[in-house]
Amino acid sequence: MDIKVEELSNVDKKITITADRSDLKPKIDEALKKYRKQINMPGFRPGKVPVSIVKKRFGKEIENEQVNEYIQEVFRDKIVPEHQPVGEPKIEDFKWEDGELEVDMKIGVKPEFELTDISKIEIDKMVHDVTEEEVDEEVERARERAGQWVETEDPVTETSKVTVDAVALDENGDPVPDDVDEDKELDLNSEENAQFRDALLGKKVGEVVPVELGEGDDKDKFNVTLKKVYKLEKPELDEEFVKNATNGQVDNIEAFRSDIKSRIQNYYDQSADDMAKQDLMEKLIEAHEFEVPEVVVDKFLDAYVDQLKQQQGGELPENFDTESYKENSREQGQKEAKWAFILEELEAQYEVEIEAEDIDNKIASDAARYGMPVEMVKSFYQQSGEQLENLRRNIRTEKVFQQLLETVSVNEVDKETYQKQKEEENKSKSED
């Protein structure tokens, strides 16, 4: 048996394992004896089938199984101790012919780098105190959600709902036979119906209105008959409405507004924390220059494909080009791989440990966030080892961020300024 190592980069290696039948013969012979004891064949007592017959009937399958086990053992006993690979090895070539074995695999190794001086990193964090105007807007949205649509003889407004008959017209403006959409319901408050809204604004039931949909040469023309107009009647802002809107949890307007203000503030505070962490992560990635192993990047790219598959109901779209998708996602995969190594170093530097109390607090936080009983959330994590490990990983990451945010320089920026900065950053990125 021989192992050759080719350095592909500072963090990528090609390992070539070669062996011949003499290296594998003890394993194969032992496996044949083992299977002989387990096989029952007519004409032979149990466990007494001749090895020659076992070899003739099952030899190829047994050989292949032992070859795979041999490769795993070499990887575990020889390659791992010496090279300490990260991620999963990638088999690039495999040959087992005429008693000769040759395997090419790519492995990644942990990149060597030093953490930058975290105290020199500077980030902006959005700070926003919810105003009474924002509370008023949310109260109105609550009234709208509880409102009832009623038919009216009033002219169409920007917030109306309407029922129409739409008759398609040809290029000469004549009706197209059998191309009629009857009793079509339209919510004119929706942007997807903006062209209908512009044409019908101010019109009354019974009027026939020409409508053009589309742009340029792709315009379609219709005659639209306005059959019904609906307006939203919102409930009065009183104690009865408040009780209904909160399922009886609040019984007066002042408490209702206070609860709304608290929820909006929590939303802004959580969003500000999340965006600050995202900015900090990107700054840390930019501050560290090192290569990441391709096998680790590939792991993230495979995860992107799996996630897309789940979003598509378990199947990728027909003729989906997986390789192109991965290549287009490679830069993001490299960033995530880089962050994974940085995070690992930060956890070691901050000596992050998880206590039972940390898990209980996180479960309670998740339960409150999603409006679920604590015991239900706890049961969810207990039933899945993978989810429990994800929970522990999230706690470790949160502890790292807590340390980081106490170390870096944080500039507090008002909402309007912060949003303008982000718009300019996104515009600059899109131009690049």
Secondary structure, 3 states (H helix, E strand, C coil): CEEEEEECCCCEEEEEEEEEHHHHHHHHHHHHHHHHHHCCCCCCCCCCCCHHHHHHHHHHHHHHHHHHHHHHHHHHHHHHHHHCEEEEEEEEEEEEECCEEEEEEEEEECCCCCCCCHHHCEEEEEECCCCHHHHHHHHHHHHHHCCEEEEECCCCCCCCEEEEEEEEECCCCCEEEEEEEEEEEEECCCHHHHHHHHHHCCCCCCCEEEEEECCHHHCEEEEEEEEEEEEEECCCCCHHHHHHHCCCCCCCHHHHHHHHHHHHHHHHHHHHHHHHHHHHHHHHHHHCCCCCCHHHHHHHHHHHHHHHHHHCCCCCCCCCCHHHHHHHCHHHHHHHHHHHHHHHHHHHHCCCCCCHHHHHHHHHHHHHHHCCCHHHHHHHHHCCHHHHHHHHHHHHHHHHHHHHHHHCEEEEEEHHHHHHHHHHHHHHHHHC
